[in-house]
Amino acid sequence: MPTIPVMTTGGTGARRLRRALSRTGNGRKHASLRVALVSAPLVLAAVLTGVVATGGLASASRQAAGPDQLVPLYEDNANDWATACSETNGANGGSYVIADVDAGLGAGPAPVPAWSTVIDNCGSYGKAEVLGYVWTDYGKGGAASIPAIEAEVKDWYSFYPGHIAGIFFDGAADAVPGTGASNVSFYQTLDSYVHQNWRSNDEVVLNYGANPASGWMFNSSNAKNADIVVIFEGSYSTTGENPYVGGGWAPASWESQYPADDFAALMYDTNSTATVPQPATACSALTAQHIGYLYVGTWYTTLAPYFSTFAGDC
């Protein structure tokens, strides 16, 4: 019998429970969780009882608390990490903070003590978990590059054991740029590597930075599926990139078929003034765009001075 995951009413356990409840039987996401839900009805009943006691599933829904955050934080400033991990919105199942130890190279060649400290401490607040950054170069390396990428994934779990909740695959694309060659097998292989080797800490985020052409990354077997797709990444200051103040971006029509917490948006170069209080408006406006995970900030190497306001508004 498979190991039965321990669920809670907060953190990623609640989010995964909601996903399983909404998707049981359709061949998507976390197979081990769905098996546990089917094979352990008493455990599920206890979980649901606990959820109801805290206000029901609706209390953990976006109707009650707005979106969670997906926060790129590519430096090891202890104060920034403490703020990000303690003040993100954990009400919808938990936020994520993305670590990039080696400036675009992910975990780097060896563990770094300063990074160990901030990564290890993040989960102690009960609101956020850490994802490891891995660059995939839009699949340009093809199948030959997969072993090296998998080695980078393994390094995150080996260097920071017990504190990595999943992998943020940056530079994702439906097809290899300039060739049109499909990347479906490429990313499904990487997704499978994470899901099959780190089953309890196997969140997979694909950063497209734009709308994919379809939802293929959600429609295969559980092991091959992504969990979250970044469908917008851009600058607040660039005309046509701002998705909530006169911008030209909008979600693709196919995305409405999936839950909001399948999707994320990352916005940088965002300043805040008395007349343009972005943090006060970003959550409601971006949530209306069917996005479940948000980041609004200045850049990824430092936490914006208004982060606490932004997180509070979410």
PyMOL commands that set and color helices and strands:
alter all, ss='L'
color gray80, all
select helices_A, chain A and resi 11-23+31-39+41-53+57-60+62-65+78-87+113-125+137-139+142-159+184-197+216-218+222-224+253-257+260-262+278-287+307-313
alter helices_A, ss='H'
color red, helices_A
select strands_A, chain A and resi 68-72+95-99+128-135+166-170+203-207+228-235+263-268+293-296
alter strands_A, ss='S'
color yellow, strands_A
deselect
rebuild
show_as cartoon
